[in-house]
């Protein structure tokens, strides 16, 4: 049985028989696709709403390493400008 554990709104952990996999959420905008004008011409009611998708971004041998990877990714994407802010973000992540 494979795991599927949400870590945050933008990350979740899944597994296969060998790895714990970090998945990252992203959105695709169908109106940016090269075939959008053709699709819209064929179906005027085509849905232009962005679609939520998940992609595998890292593979780890343990859950602990996968969780640390998610924490590091979130810290790298943060807007922290001081060590105090970084420490606060780490505390918040650990509380989650």
N, CA, C and O atoms as a Tinker XYZ file with bonds, in Angstrom:
   384  protein
     1  N      0.839000   -1.179000    0.000000    73     2
     2  CA     0.000000    0.000000    0.000000    64     1     3
     3  C      0.881000    1.238000    0.000000    63     2     4     5
     4  O      1.813000    1.334000    0.798000    81     3
     5  N      0.603000    2.170000   -0.871000    73     3     6
     6  CA     1.394000    3.400000   -0.979000    64     5     7
     7  C      0.849000    4.466000   -0.033000    63     6     8     9
     8  O     -0.346000    4.511000    0.255000    81     7
     9  N      1.748000    5.319000    0.440000    73     7    10
    10  CA     1.314000    6.414000    1.318000    64     9    11
    11  C      0.966000    7.631000    0.470000    63    10    12    13
    12  O      1.447000    7.774000   -0.654000    81    11
    13  N      0.133000    8.499000    1.015000    73    11    14
    14  CA    -0.142000    9.809000    0.431000    64    13    15
    15  C     -0.461000   10.740000    1.591000    63    14    16    17
    16  O     -1.573000   10.746000    2.119000    81    15
    17  N      0.550000   11.534000    1.979000    73    15    18
    18  CA     0.455000   12.379000    3.162000    64    17    19
    19  C      0.674000   13.834000    2.767000    63    18    20    21
    20  O      1.760000   14.185000    2.305000    81    19
    21  N     -0.341000   14.692000    2.938000    73    19    22
    22  CA    -0.119000   16.119000    2.680000    64    21    23
    23  C      0.786000   16.714000    3.765000    63    22    24    25
    24  O      0.574000   16.490000    4.957000    81    23
    25  N      1.788000   17.468000    3.335000    73    23    26
    26  CA     2.713000   18.124000    4.266000    64    25    27
    27  C      2.340000   19.589000    4.419000    63    26    28    29
    28  O      2.442000   20.155000    5.507000    81    27
    29  N      1.911000   20.191000    3.333000    73    27    30
    30  CA     1.463000   21.580000    3.308000    64    29    31
    31  C      0.554000   21.712000    2.093000    63    30    32    33
    32  O      0.386000   20.746000    1.350000    81    31
    33  N     -0.032000   22.877000    1.874000    73    31    34
    34  CA    -0.874000   23.020000    0.683000    64    33    35
    35  C     -0.121000   22.762000   -0.627000    63    34    36    37
    36  O     -0.729000   22.364000   -1.620000    81    35
    37  N      1.192000   22.985000   -0.635000    73    35    38
    38  CA     1.961000   22.854000   -1.869000    64    37    39
    39  C      2.812000   21.592000   -1.968000    63    38    40    41
    40  O      3.423000   21.348000   -3.008000    81    39
    41  N      2.865000   20.786000   -0.908000    73    39    42
    42  CA     3.699000   19.582000   -0.927000    64    41    43
    43  C      2.957000   18.405000   -0.305000    63    42    44    45
    44  O      2.174000   18.569000    0.631000    81    43
    45  N      3.219000   17.216000   -0.843000    73    43    46
    46  CA     2.723000   15.988000   -0.245000    64    45    47
    47  C      3.755000   14.894000   -0.462000    63    46    48    49
    48  O      4.587000   14.961000   -1.367000    81    47
    49  N      3.676000   13.886000    0.395000    73    47    50
    50  CA     4.562000   12.728000    0.279000    64    49    51
    51  C      3.752000   11.553000   -0.256000    63    50    52    53
    52  O      2.631000   11.302000    0.187000    81    51
    53  N      4.331000   10.846000   -1.205000    73    51    54
    54  CA     3.774000    9.594000   -1.685000    64    53    55
    55  C      4.901000    8.570000   -1.645000    63    54    56    57
    56  O      6.036000    8.897000   -1.295000    81    55
    57  N      4.586000    7.346000   -1.999000    73    55    58
    58  CA     5.633000    6.326000   -1.976000    64    57    59
    59  C      5.434000    5.327000   -3.095000    63    58    60    61
    60  O      4.344000    5.175000   -3.648000    81    59
    61  N      6.525000    4.654000   -3.405000    73    59    62
    62  CA     6.473000    3.464000   -4.246000    64    61    63
    63  C      7.194000    2.369000   -3.455000    63    62    64    65
    64  O      7.426000    2.531000   -2.257000    81    63
    65  N      7.539000    1.295000   -4.085000    73    63    66
    66  CA     8.142000    0.193000   -3.327000    64    65    67
    67  C      9.550000    0.499000   -2.832000    63    66    68    69
    68  O     10.045000   -0.181000   -1.934000    81    67
    69  N     10.203000    1.508000   -3.400000    73    67    70
    70  CA    11.589000    1.801000   -3.023000    64    69    71
    71  C     11.805000    3.171000   -2.383000    63    70    72    73
    72  O     12.790000    3.362000   -1.670000    81    71
    73  N     10.910000    4.124000   -2.620000    73    71    74
    74  CA    11.184000    5.511000   -2.244000    64    73    75
    75  C     10.012000    6.189000   -1.562000    63    74    76    77
    76  O      8.857000    5.784000   -1.692000    81    75
    77  N     10.357000    7.239000   -0.829000    73    75    78
    78  CA     9.389000    8.232000   -0.378000    64    77    79
    79  C      9.544000    9.381000   -1.370000    63    78    80    81
    80  O     10.652000    9.875000   -1.578000    81    79
    81  N      8.453000    9.805000   -1.978000    73    79    82
    82  CA     8.511000   10.777000   -3.066000    64    81    83
    83  C      7.898000   12.097000   -2.605000    63    82    84    85
    84  O      6.795000   12.124000   -2.060000    81    83
    85  N      8.635000   13.199000   -2.834000    73    83    86
    86  CA     8.129000   14.538000   -2.559000    64    85    87
    87  C      7.437000   15.023000   -3.831000    63    86    88    89
    88  O      8.036000   15.052000   -4.906000    81    87
    89  N      6.163000   15.404000   -3.691000    73    87    90
    90  CA     5.374000   15.929000   -4.794000    64    89    91
    91  C      5.077000   17.395000   -4.538000    63    90    92    93
    92  O      4.759000   17.788000   -3.415000    81    91
    93  N      5.184000   18.202000   -5.590000    73    91    94
    94  CA     4.945000   19.637000   -5.497000    64    93    95
    95  C      3.733000   19.998000   -6.348000    63    94    96    97
    96  O      3.597000   19.530000   -7.479000    81    95
    97  N      2.860000   20.829000   -5.799000    73    95    98
    98  CA     1.669000   21.268000   -6.515000    64    97    99
    99  C      2.033000   22.405000   -7.457000    63    98   100   101
   100  O      2.849000   23.264000   -7.124000    81    99
   101  N      1.423000   22.404000   -8.634000    73    99   102
   102  CA     1.570000   23.508000   -9.565000    64   101   103
   103  C      0.287000   23.647000  -10.358000    63   102   104   105
   104  O     -0.565000   22.758000  -10.327000    81   103
   105  N      0.144000   24.747000  -11.065000    73   103   106
   106  CA    -1.059000   25.002000  -11.837000    64   105   107
   107  C     -0.692000   25.197000  -13.297000    63   106   108   109
   108  O      0.336000   25.791000  -13.620000    81   107
   109  N     -1.547000   24.688000  -14.174000    73   107   110
   110  CA    -1.372000   24.929000  -15.602000    64   109   111
   111  C     -2.527000   25.803000  -16.073000    63   110   112   113
   112  O     -3.678000   25.603000  -15.684000    81   111
   113  N     -2.200000   26.765000  -16.908000    73   111   114
   114  CA    -3.194000   27.675000  -17.457000    64   113   115
   115  C     -3.496000   27.239000  -18.889000    63   114   116   117
   116  O     -2.649000   27.401000  -19.767000    81   115
   117  N     -4.683000   26.691000  -19.143000    73   115   118
   118  CA    -4.974000   26.204000  -20.491000    64   117   119
   119  C     -4.964000   27.297000  -21.550000    63   118   120   121
   120  O     -4.772000   27.009000  -22.731000    81   119
   121  N     -5.168000   28.543000  -21.146000    73   119   122
   122  CA    -5.174000   29.627000  -22.135000    64   121   123
   123  C     -3.776000   29.943000  -22.652000    63   122   124   125
   124  O     -3.637000   30.638000  -23.659000    81   123
   125  N     -2.738000   29.445000  -21.984000    73   123   126
   126  CA    -1.352000   29.661000  -22.420000    64   125   127
   127  C     -0.861000   28.555000  -23.347000    63   126   128   129
   128  O      0.224000   28.658000  -23.920000    81   127
   129  N     -1.657000   27.495000  -23.497000    73   127   130
   130  CA    -1.262000   26.377000  -24.352000    64   129   131
   131  C     -1.287000   26.800000  -25.822000    63   130   132   133
   132  O     -2.133000   27.601000  -26.221000    81   131
   133  N     -0.368000   26.269000  -26.626000    73   131   134
   134  CA    -0.321000   26.645000  -28.038000    64   133   135
   135  C     -1.598000   26.286000  -28.802000    63   134   136   137
   136  O     -1.933000   26.939000  -29.791000    81   135
   137  N     -2.310000   25.252000  -28.347000    73   135   138
   138  CA    -3.515000   24.847000  -29.054000    64   137   139
   139  C     -4.794000   25.469000  -28.489000    63   138   140   141
   140  O     -5.889000   25.066000  -28.881000    81   139
   141  N     -4.683000   26.440000  -27.576000    73   139   142
   142  CA    -5.869000   27.041000  -26.961000    64   141   143
   143  C     -6.785000   27.707000  -27.995000    63   142   144   145
   144  O     -7.993000   27.479000  -27.939000    81   143
   145  N     -6.285000   28.508000  -28.926000    73   143   146
   146  CA    -7.208000   29.119000  -29.900000    64   145   147
   147  C     -8.010000   28.076000  -30.686000    63   146   148   149
   148  O     -9.198000   28.269000  -30.944000    81   147
   149  N     -7.361000   26.980000  -31.063000    73   147   150
   150  CA    -8.042000   25.913000  -31.803000    64   149   151
   151  C     -9.090000   25.237000  -30.915000    63   150   152   153
   152  O    -10.209000   24.970000  -31.352000    81   151
   153  N     -8.711000   24.965000  -29.661000    73   151   154
   154  CA    -9.629000   24.322000  -28.730000    64   153   155
   155  C    -10.845000   25.214000  -28.468000    63   154   156   157
   156  O    -11.973000   24.728000  -28.386000    81   155
   157  N    -10.607000   26.524000  -28.338000    73   155   158
   158  CA   -11.692000   27.470000  -28.097000    64   157   159
   159  C    -12.604000   27.582000  -29.320000    63   158   160   161
   160  O    -13.820000   27.709000  -29.178000    81   159
   161  N    -12.017000   27.534000  -30.528000    73   159   162
   162  CA   -12.816000   27.596000  -31.753000    64   161   163
   163  C    -13.706000   26.355000  -31.883000    63   162   164   165
   164  O    -14.851000   26.450000  -32.326000    81   163
   165  N    -13.176000   25.203000  -31.496000    73   163   166
   166  CA   -13.943000   23.966000  -31.569000    64   165   167
   167  C    -15.026000   23.893000  -30.491000    63   166   168   169
   168  O    -16.106000   23.345000  -30.710000    81   167
   169  N    -14.713000   24.457000  -29.321000    73   167   170
   170  CA   -15.655000   24.406000  -28.208000    64   169   171
   171  C    -15.665000   25.772000  -27.514000    63   170   172   173
   172  O    -14.814000   26.027000  -26.662000    81   171
   173  N    -16.612000   26.656000  -27.859000    73   171   174
   174  CA   -16.655000   27.988000  -27.239000    64   173   175
   175  C    -16.848000   27.955000  -25.730000    63   174   176   177
   176  O    -16.598000   28.951000  -25.051000    81   175
   177  N    -17.290000   26.817000  -25.199000    73   175   178
   178  CA   -17.483000   26.692000  -23.748000    64   177   179
   179  C    -16.293000   26.027000  -23.058000    63   178   180   181
   180  O    -16.428000   25.542000  -21.935000    81   179
   181  N    -15.134000   25.997000  -23.709000    73   179   182
   182  CA   -13.941000   25.384000  -23.120000    64   181   183
   183  C    -13.596000   26.080000  -21.806000    63   182   184   185
   184  O    -13.692000   27.302000  -21.691000    81   183
   185  N    -13.201000   25.293000  -20.837000    73   183   186
   186  CA   -12.920000   25.802000  -19.493000    64   185   187
   187  C    -11.535000   26.455000  -19.425000    63   186   188   189
   188  O    -10.527000   25.767000  -19.588000    81   187
   189  N    -11.466000   27.785000  -19.185000    73   187   190
   190  CA   -10.165000   28.471000  -19.093000    64   189   191
   191  C     -9.564000   28.454000  -17.685000    63   190   192   193
   192  O     -8.520000   29.062000  -17.448000    81   191
   193  N    -10.216000   27.765000  -16.757000    73   191   194
   194  CA    -9.761000   27.740000  -15.368000    64   193   195
   195  C     -8.423000   27.006000  -15.256000    63   194   196   197
   196  O     -8.271000   25.920000  -15.815000    81   195
   197  N     -7.446000   27.589000  -14.535000    73   195   198
   198  CA    -6.180000   26.878000  -14.311000    64   197   199
   199  C     -6.423000   25.546000  -13.607000    63   198   200   201
   200  O     -7.293000   25.440000  -12.741000    81   199
   201  N     -5.655000   24.543000  -13.982000    73   199   202
   202  CA    -5.794000   23.190000  -13.443000    64   201   203
   203  C     -4.677000   22.907000  -12.440000    63   202   204   205
   204  O     -3.511000   23.215000  -12.687000    81   203
   205  N     -5.054000   22.317000  -11.306000    73   203   206
   206  CA    -4.073000   21.925000  -10.295000    64   205   207
   207  C     -3.482000   20.580000  -10.690000    63   206   208   209
   208  O     -4.208000   19.650000  -11.041000    81   207
   209  N     -2.153000   20.484000  -10.630000    73   207   210
   210  CA    -1.458000   19.230000  -10.920000    64   209   211
   211  C     -0.339000   19.045000   -9.905000    63   210   212   213
   212  O      0.052000   19.988000   -9.217000    81   211
   213  N      0.168000   17.824000   -9.821000    73   211   214
   214  CA     1.275000   17.496000   -8.923000    64   213   215
   215  C      2.405000   16.892000   -9.733000    63   214   216   217
   216  O      2.173000   16.108000  -10.653000    81   215
   217  N      3.651000   17.268000   -9.381000    73   215   218
   218  CA     4.818000   16.669000  -10.030000    64   217   219
   219  C      5.765000   16.140000   -8.971000    63   218   220   221
   220  O      5.888000   16.700000   -7.882000    81   219
   221  N      6.434000   15.045000   -9.315000    73   219   222
   222  CA     7.418000   14.450000   -8.419000    64   221   223
   223  C      8.704000   15.260000   -8.529000    63   222   224   225
   224  O      9.242000   15.429000   -9.623000    81   223
   225  N      9.201000   15.765000   -7.391000    73   223   226
   226  CA    10.386000   16.619000   -7.431000    64   225   227
   227  C     11.595000   16.025000   -6.718000    63   226   228   229
   228  O     12.716000   16.493000   -6.918000    81   227
   229  N     11.388000   14.993000   -5.882000    73   227   230
   230  CA    12.526000   14.396000   -5.174000    64   229   231
   231  C     12.155000   13.002000   -4.676000    63   230   232   233
   232  O     10.996000   12.706000   -4.387000    81   231
   233  N     13.178000   12.160000   -4.587000    73   231   234
   234  CA    13.021000   10.787000   -4.101000    64   233   235
   235  C     13.961000   10.593000   -2.918000    63   234   236   237
   236  O     15.131000   10.971000   -2.972000    81   235
   237  N     13.436000    9.999000   -1.847000    73   235   238
   238  CA    14.241000    9.782000   -0.640000    64   237   239
   239  C     14.028000    8.373000   -0.117000    63   238   240   241
   240  O     13.011000    7.734000   -0.388000    81   239
   241  N     15.013000    7.903000    0.641000    73   239   242
   242  CA    14.926000    6.556000    1.191000    64   241   243
   243  C     14.150000    6.511000    2.502000    63   242   244   245
   244  O     13.666000    5.450000    2.898000    81   243
   245  N     14.025000    7.666000    3.189000    73   243   246
   246  CA    13.304000    7.694000    4.463000    64   245   247
   247  C     12.328000    8.868000    4.502000    63   246   248   249
   248  O     12.491000    9.862000    3.794000    81   247
   249  N     11.324000    8.726000    5.341000    73   247   250
   250  CA    10.344000    9.804000    5.520000    64   249   251
   251  C     11.026000   11.027000    6.126000    63   250   252   253
   252  O     10.725000   12.159000    5.746000    81   251
   253  N     11.938000   10.804000    7.060000    73   251   254
   254  CA    12.635000   11.916000    7.707000    64   253   255
   255  C     13.359000   12.785000    6.680000    63   254   256   257
   256  O     13.271000   14.012000    6.735000    81   255
   257  N     14.064000   12.165000    5.756000    73   255   258
   258  CA    14.784000   12.929000    4.737000    64   257   259
   259  C     13.813000   13.653000    3.805000    63   258   260   261
   260  O     14.085000   14.773000    3.372000    81   259
   261  N     12.693000   13.022000    3.498000    73   259   262
   262  CA    11.705000   13.652000    2.635000    64   261   263
   263  C     11.110000   14.889000    3.309000    63   262   264   265
   264  O     10.931000   15.924000    2.666000    81   263
   265  N     10.806000   14.781000    4.598000    73   263   266
   266  CA    10.243000   15.918000    5.337000    64   265   267
   267  C     11.268000   17.049000    5.424000    63   266   268   269
   268  O     10.912000   18.216000    5.263000    81   267
   269  N     12.525000   16.720000    5.673000    73   267   270
   270  CA    13.577000   17.745000    5.705000    64   269   271
   271  C     13.729000   18.416000    4.340000    63   270   272   273
   272  O     13.981000   19.618000    4.266000    81   271
   273  N     13.580000   17.656000    3.276000    73   271   274
   274  CA    13.644000   18.226000    1.933000    64   273   275
   275  C     12.517000   19.222000    1.717000    63   274   276   277
   276  O     12.742000   20.298000    1.162000    81   275
   277  N     11.311000   18.880000    2.146000    73   275   278
   278  CA    10.177000   19.809000    2.016000    64   277   279
   279  C     10.445000   21.072000    2.820000    63   278   280   281
   280  O     10.196000   22.178000    2.341000    81   279
   281  N     10.952000   20.913000    4.043000    73   279   282
   282  CA    11.259000   22.083000    4.869000    64   281   283
   283  C     12.292000   22.967000    4.174000    63   282   284   285
   284  O     12.121000   24.185000    4.120000    81   283
   285  N     13.355000   22.377000    3.647000    73   283   286
   286  CA    14.383000   23.159000    2.966000    64   285   287
   287  C     13.824000   23.864000    1.728000    63   286   288   289
   288  O     14.185000   25.009000    1.460000    81   287
   289  N     12.956000   23.202000    0.979000    73   287   290
   290  CA    12.344000   23.828000   -0.200000    64   289   291
   291  C     11.501000   25.033000    0.205000    63   290   292   293
   292  O     11.554000   26.086000   -0.431000    81   291
   293  N     10.723000   24.863000    1.271000    73   291   294
   294  CA     9.892000   25.977000    1.736000    64   293   295
   295  C     10.752000   27.129000    2.252000    63   294   296   297
   296  O     10.409000   28.293000    2.045000    81   295
   297  N     11.859000   26.821000    2.917000    73   295   298
   298  CA    12.750000   27.879000    3.405000    64   297   299
   299  C     13.408000   28.617000    2.243000    63   298   300   301
   300  O     13.542000   29.840000    2.285000    81   299
   301  N     13.819000   27.886000    1.205000    73   299   302
   302  CA    14.431000   28.525000    0.038000    64   301   303
   303  C     13.455000   29.431000   -0.693000    63   302   304   305
   304  O     13.851000   30.442000   -1.274000    81   303
   305  N     12.176000   29.068000   -0.664000    73   303   306
   306  CA    11.159000   29.869000   -1.346000    64   305   307
   307  C     10.630000   31.017000   -0.491000    63   306   308   309
   308  O      9.840000   31.832000   -0.967000    81   307
   309  N     11.059000   31.083000    0.763000    73   307   310
   310  CA    10.551000   32.124000    1.665000    64   309   311
   311  C     11.172000   33.484000    1.347000    63   310   312   313
   312  O     12.142000   33.593000    0.598000    81   311
   313  N     10.579000   34.503000    1.942000    73   311   314
   314  CA    11.071000   35.874000    1.772000    64   313   315
   315  C     11.866000   36.332000    2.987000    63   314   316   317
   316  O     11.970000   37.533000    3.237000    81   315
   317  N     12.426000   35.400000    3.742000    73   315   318
   318  CA    13.165000   35.742000    4.953000    64   317   319
   319  C     14.361000   36.625000    4.626000    63   318   320   321
   320  O     15.091000   36.391000    3.664000    81   319
   321  N     14.536000   37.645000    5.456000    73   319   322
   322  CA    15.657000   38.568000    5.260000    64   321   323
   323  C     16.602000   38.589000    6.454000    63   322   324   325
   324  O     17.570000   39.350000    6.471000    81   323
   325  N     16.319000   37.748000    7.462000    73   323   326
   326  CA    17.205000   37.697000    8.628000    64   325   327
   327  C     17.191000   36.283000    9.207000    63   326   328   329
   328  O     16.316000   35.472000    8.904000    81   327
   329  N     18.180000   36.020000   10.039000    73   327   330
   330  CA    18.237000   34.724000   10.704000    64   329   331
   331  C     17.059000   34.528000   11.646000    63   330   332   333
   332  O     16.575000   33.408000   11.813000    81   331
   333  N     16.592000   35.614000   12.264000    73   331   334
   334  CA    15.447000   35.518000   13.168000    64   333   335
   335  C     14.196000   35.065000   12.402000    63   334   336   337
   336  O     13.436000   34.227000   12.886000    81   335
   337  N     13.993000   35.620000   11.217000    73   335   338
   338  CA    12.846000   35.209000   10.399000    64   337   339
   339  C     12.981000   33.748000    9.980000    63   338   340   341
   340  O     12.006000   32.997000    9.991000    81   339
   341  N     14.185000   33.359000    9.616000    73   339   342
   342  CA    14.433000   31.983000    9.215000    64   341   343
   343  C     14.163000   31.021000   10.379000    63   342   344   345
   344  O     13.564000   29.963000   10.189000    81   343
   345  N     14.602000   31.390000   11.565000    73   343   346
   346  CA    14.367000   30.569000   12.760000    64   345   347
   347  C     12.866000   30.463000   13.045000    63   346   348   349
   348  O     12.381000   29.398000   13.428000    81   347
   349  N     12.134000   31.560000   12.861000    73   347   350
   350  CA    10.686000   31.546000   13.072000    64   349   351
   351  C     10.015000   30.594000   12.082000    63   350   352   353
   352  O      9.125000   29.834000   12.463000    81   351
   353  N     10.434000   30.629000   10.810000    73   351   354
   354  CA     9.866000   29.747000    9.798000    64   353   355
   355  C     10.144000   28.277000   10.115000    63   354   356   357
   356  O      9.284000   27.419000    9.917000    81   355
   357  N     11.342000   27.996000   10.606000    73   355   358
   358  CA    11.695000   26.621000   10.978000    64   357   359
   359  C     10.817000   26.146000   12.128000    63   358   360   361
   360  O     10.331000   25.015000   12.116000    81   359
   361  N     10.609000   27.021000   13.140000    73   359   362
   362  CA     9.741000   26.662000   14.265000    64   361   363
   363  C      8.313000   26.389000   13.790000    63   362   364   365
   364  O      7.680000   25.423000   14.216000    81   363
   365  N      7.815000   27.252000   12.904000    73   363   366
   366  CA     6.453000   27.072000   12.380000    64   365   367
   367  C      6.327000   25.753000   11.625000    63   366   368   369
   368  O      5.335000   25.039000   11.765000    81   367
   369  N      7.340000   25.437000   10.825000    73   367   370
   370  CA     7.294000   24.189000   10.080000    64   369   371
   371  C      7.284000   22.988000   11.016000    63   370   372   373
   372  O      6.528000   22.039000   10.810000    81   371
   373  N      8.109000   23.032000   12.024000    73   371   374
   374  CA     8.174000   21.905000   12.969000    64   373   375
   375  C      6.863000   21.756000   13.749000    63   374   376   377
   376  O      6.470000   20.641000   14.091000    81   375
   377  N      6.184000   22.879000   14.029000    73   375   378
   378  CA     4.895000   22.808000   14.718000    64   377   379
   379  C      3.832000   22.167000   13.824000    63   378   380   381
   380  O      2.954000   21.457000   14.315000    81   379
   381  N      3.910000   22.413000   12.529000    73   379   382
   382  CA     2.956000   21.807000   11.584000    64   381   383
   383  C      3.082000   20.309000   11.639000    63   382   384
   384  O      2.372000   19.602000   10.925000    81   383
